Amino acid sequence: MSLVSLVECSSYDKVTIRRAIEDSLSLIRFSPADFKGARVAVKPNLLTVADDNSGVITHPEFFRAAVKIVKDNGGIPVLVESPAVHSLDRVIRKTSYKAVLEQEGILTADPSDVQTLHFDGARRYPHIDIARAYFDADLILCLPKFKTHGITGITGAVKLLFGAMAGMEKSKMHLRLPRHSDFADFLLDLYGAMNFGFDPPKPLIHVMDAVCALEGEGPGRGGRPRQLNTVIAGTDGIAVDYAGTRVAGLDFRNIPTIAKGFDRGWGAKSAKGIDLVGEPPENLQVADFVPATGDSLFSNAFRWPLNTRTFKNLCVERPVPRADLCTGCLECMKICPAGAISPPQGKKRAVPAYDYGTCIRCYCCVEICPEGALEKKPGRLQWMFDRMGR
């Protein structure tokens, strides 16, 4: 059985959040004394520059509480993260993480210094380059944020580890894997590698920040913060993600990293193999949590024509910039793995130009837009194929 704890927590108050994390660890029978003498790679979700309470990043006080627990028990915490577009240094400087790191004296690893992790149990990607800091660590403490995601359904413990790869290398994976199910398979190969690819294997502890989550068109500024008032912990990341869907009232069968993850058999093989301890999930569950729209077209047999420009534009949601919100920062153009975005044309207030024939619908631009200025608009015939996919 995979043991997963759920602890109610409605505030990021320093004392409150630390107690919630300590209770979470105790419930999964992890002793903080195990941090003693260990170099601990601490991996939060720092997708991009965002406000503390936006629901986009792991809250700085959540991170602070976790690293203080490591330090107070004799461990050496090291921040290891690679944001989507911005440098880690910029994201730190533009968020409250700068003050937390300085006040707590936390080291930061260079995410561009990478090493290849080999995992023979992978199905498609047995060799993946990740930050060398993970090789140097004795233990990996993951601090995922519970958020919606247009491709994987949610961002949680499994998707968090995508940030182990360096910067724009992540965008290239979207280009190589435009099919959502293939992308989920890659994420699971990476998750398996992080769990079993090191020699000897390194313990992974997942403590999820679901106090203030993100609903709607996550995982970036297009989503909306939503209180879930929960801290979730476990050593089985797939099971931790499942627990998050229980609190949010989402169907885990629509989350490919969970449904496919059970099939991998690395932890729980089904929901029945998960022992949820602490607060019962039904006591924490919220009503009307809004999922990301995604698109059913990517999960059915009609996937193959999407390589054609006409079919794609008629039947698949396309990212469209809003002139009233766009500031012309061109972060969307920088992250686009397909090179489908060009600078605005003309002198009037204009938005970046999209070549929708080249666009692979990875929605990286929607994810990274700092103003939430990109929205997904359906193709003119999408209603028909959405109905067929139900």
Secondary structure, 3 states (H helix, E strand, C coil): CEEEEEEECCCCCHHHHHHHHHHHHHHCCCCHHHHCCCEEEEEECCCCCCCCCCCCCCCHHHHHHHHHHHHHCCCEEEECCCCCCCCHHHHHHCCCHHHHHHHHCCEECCCCCEEEEECCCCCCCCEEEEECHHHHCCEEEEECEEEEECCCEEECHHHHHHHHCCCCHHHHHHHHCCCHHHHHHHHHHHHHHHHHCCCCCCCEEEEEEEEEEEEECCCCCCEEEEEEEEEEEECCHHHHHHHHHHHHCCCHHHCHHHHHHHHHCCCCCCHHHEEEEECCHHHHCCCCCCCCCCCHHHHCHHHHHHHCHHHHHHHCCEEEECCCCCCCCCHHHHHCCCCCEECCCCCCCCCCEECCCCCCCCCHHHHHCCCCCEEEECCCCHHHHHHHHC
